[in-house]
Amino acid sequence: MKPEYKLTTVLLVILGVLDLVAIPFMIAANHHTKGTPPVPAIVVVGVIAVATLISVVGVTRGLRWAFWVAMTGRIIDALSNFLGLTNHPTPFTTVGGGVGLVLSIAAIVLLVRVNPRRAALRAAAASAASAPSAPSGASR
């Protein structure tokens, strides 16, 4: 694993596990509390959690598809957490939504910073800048 990907992958694992752990609480609250997430939203959280955990393997290897999957999942999860914050049926879900939103935004920022495409562009620009320039005129 590349050292710059370590924090990103750890954060993605934490977010994926937290999403999986939240599902039973969302299901339990759905039947007892008004204003809780609908069943399709609970299913989406489960899909995002599994997709995030699967993408971690690719992110550790620097694969582009994994970054797109992780980024898409984190954006959808951030929107979901934001909607949970605005609905705030219980203090527990409000705090959970706030923590999830902050961590998802942090993961998005880290994914943008370590994106393999941007890293390749930065490496190409650095090598072009450090390459010796050819003389402009041919002298004999």
N, C-alpha and C positions, 0 to 999 in steps of 0.2 A: 504494500500500500504506500502510495506517495504521502509524504509527511503533511503536505498542505491539504490533503483530503481527510485527514484523521478527524478533525473537529466536525467537519460536515457529516461524515458517516456516523459518528457517535450521536450527533443531534438528530439525524434522520432515524436511527434506531430508536432513540428515546421517543420521538414523535410517533413513530409507527406503533410502538408498544402502548403508549398513552392512548392512542386512538382505539386500539383493541380493548384496552381496559375500560374505556369510557362506554363501550357499546352496551354491556349489561346494565349500567346505570341509566343509560338513555332508554333502554327497553323498560326497565322498572318504573321510571318516571313517566313514561308515555301512558301507562295505564292508570296512574294515580293522580297526576297533576295536570291541571289545565295549562295550556301554553307551552307544552313540551314539543320536542322535535317529532315530525311525522315519521312514519315507518320508512318511506323512501329516503329520507335524510339519514336515518340510521343505517340503511343498507349502503348508501354512498360513503359514509364514514368507514364502514367495514372494508369496502373495496379500496378506498384510499389508503387505509392502514396496510392492507396486504400489498398493494402496489408499491408503497413506500418501502416496505421491508424487502421486497424483491429488488427494487432499484438500488438498494444499498450495495448489493454485490457488484453491479455495474459501475456505480460511482467509485468504489474502491479501486477499480481497474481503469477509471478514466474514460469509460465508454459514453458516447454522445447520447444514445437512446436512454440510458439510465438518468442522465441529467434532465432530459425532457420529461420523463415519467415522474421523477422526483419533483421537478419544478411545477408541473401541472397539478400533481397531488397536493403540494404545499399551498398553491394558490387557491385551489378549491377548498382546502381545509381552513385557510385563513378567512375566506369568505363565510364558511360555515360557522367558524368561531365568532366572527363579527356579528352574524345574525343571532347567534346564541347570546351574545352580550346585549344586543338591543332588545331581545325578548325577556331576558333575565327572570325566569320563573322562580328560581331559588338562589340563595347566596352561593351554594356549592357550584351550580352551573355557571353562575356569573364569574366566579373566580376561575373555574376550569376553562371557560371560554377566553378569559383575559390572558391566562398563562399560555393557552394553546395559540392564541393570536400572536403574542409576542415571540414565542418560540418558532412559529411558522414563518414569521417575517425574518427572524434571524437566519433560519435555514434558507430562505429565498436569497438573502444577501450573500450568504456563504456560497450557495450554488452559483450565483452570478460571478462571484470572484474567482472560483476555481473551475469554471466551465472549460472543458478541453479545447473548444474552438478558440476562446479568447486567449487561453494559454499558448496555443500554437501561433496566434497572431502576434502576441507579445514577444515570443521567442524569435519569430521571423524579423520583427522590427528591431530587436536587440542585436541580432546577428548582422543585419544590414547596417546598423549604425556603427558597429565595431569593425566591420570589414574595411580594410585599407582601400582608399580610393585610387583608381588608376590615374596616372598622369594625364593631364588634358592635352598636352602637345607632345608630339614625338620629337625628341631631340637626338641628334647623332653625335 
